[in-house]
């Protein structure tokens, strides 16, 4: 009888500790406003110029000088994020190489649970050209609903200093061109 109780205890413990890791969380809904969150202004001058943000300290995502922001929630340890990094890099290049889109659509990544070191390792290993931000304490991850990775959020930046969500999706794109077309249609930039 003691053995059955011990196995039941182990099962309950494992279920309560492992299940939250594999659950989908509570993602931000399309049509809603992005919750307040602050990111550290990057030291990299090219990234500051890309974002249209200068100085030191922190900034809020709606302060990025653009019409649309795509946020990739990634983790250095996520095999899907690793596998899809080249496609996301291609997505970025398609935007930057387009006369009609450059400056209107910007891409950032937020490393859920990743430290500065882990984020920089991911950036170098996968040659990520756009700004990445660490979220070592999961504070941003909690605000966006503790989603699994990779997760993509599309935002329209409004004149009132707010941002509304037009895209909220688990999983990365298989094709950069198709993903870009989907983002353009959903954002209204097409």
N, C-alpha and C positions, 0 to 999 in steps of 0.2 A: 504494500500500500504506500509506503514511503517513497518507493521508486516512481510510482505513478504521479504522486504529488510533485516530486522533483521535476519530472518531465513536463507536467502541466505548467509549473512555475517558469521553466525555461521557455516553453512555447509562448506564454503570455509576455515574458520579457522580450523575446526576439520580435514578436509581432509589434509590440509597442515601440521598440526602438528602430526597427528596420522599415516598417510601413511608411512613416513620414518621409523617408528618403526617397522612396519609389512612388509616392503619390504625386498627382499633378499639381497640388497646391490649389490656390484660389487666384487665377490670373486676372489681371486688369481687363475689364470689359471694354469692347469697342464702343465709342461714343462717350465714354467717361473722360473726365479730366485727369491728367497725370498728377499723382500726389507730389507734394513738395519733397525734393531730395537735392542734396548738394554734392557736387563733385569738386575735387581739388583741381585748380587751374594747372594744366600741364607745364612743366619746366621747358619742354621742347618748344622753341619759337615757331617752328613750322606748324605744330599742332595748335598753338594759340592762334596763329593766322588763319588756319583752316576753320577753326570754331568761331573766329571773330571775337575772341575773348583775350584780354590782356591783364597783366598785373600778377598779383599773388593772392593766395587765399582760396576761396571757393566760388563756385558759380552754380546757377540752377539751369537745368537743361533748356527751358524756354528762352534763356539769354543767348543761345547759339544763334548766330546770324545766318538764318536760312528760313525756308518755308516748311521743310519736312526734315525730321530727324528719324533715322532708323537706329534703334538700340538693339544690339545683340547681347543677350545675357549668356555668357559662356563660363566654362571652367577649364583650367589647364588640364584637369584630370578627366575630362569628358571625351571619350573616344569619338563621339559624333562631332563634337566641336573641332577636334583635331582633323578628322577626315574631311570636314566641310570647309576648313579654313581657306583652301585655294579657291573655292567657289565664291566665298564671301569677298576675298581679295579681288577677284575678277569683277564682282558686282560693284565694288568701290571704283575700280578702274573704269568701268563702263560709264559711271556717273561723272567721274573727273574728266574723261575724254570727250564728253558730250558738251557742245557749246550751249545747248538748251537746258542742261541739267546742272552743270557745274555751278555751285553756289546756292542752288535751290534745294538740293538734297544732300544731307550730311549723314555720315555713319559713325557711330561710336560703339565701343564694346565695354561691358561691365563684367568683371570677373567675380562671380559669386563665390565667396569664401576664399578668394585668392588674395595673397599678400602682394606687395610691390614686387618682390622677387619672383613670385610665381607668374604674375602678369607679364613682367619683362621677359621671363623665360619663354612664355607662350609667344609673345610678340616677336622675339628673335628667331625662335625655331620655325615659326610659320610665316615669317617675313610680313607681318601685318602692317600695312601702311597707314591705317587710320588710328585715331587716339583710343587707347584702352585705359580703363580706370579700375583700380582694385576695390573690392568690397569685402575685405578680410573679416569683418565682424558680421557680415550678412545683413547689415541694416537696410541697405537698398533692396536686397533680395526679399526681405520681409515686406517692404512697402509695395513691391510689385506682385506679391501673392505667393512667394516661395515656389516659383515655377521650376520645372526641370530644365535642363540645358540640352542643346541650345534653344533659346527662346527669343523671338523677335517681336519688337514693339515698334509700330509706326506712329509717329506723332505729327500733327499739324501744329505749327507754331502760330499762335494768334497775336494780333496787335495789342491785346490787353495784358501781355506778359504771361499768358497761360498756354498750355498745350493740351490738345484733345487727341485721344487715341483712335486711330482709324484702322489699325491692324494689330492683332494680338494672337500670336500663333506659336505653338510648340513645334520644333523641328526646323532644320535648315533647308534651304533650297537645293535642289539637285542640279539646277541650271540657272546661271546668273542672269541671262537674258530674260527668261520666263519670270524670274523673281522680280526683276526690274519692271517688267511690263505690269505685273500684278500690283506692285507698289504704286506705280504711276496711275493706274486705273482707280485703285482704292483711295488714293490721296486727292484725286481730282486734278493732278498736274498734267494728265494726258490731254 
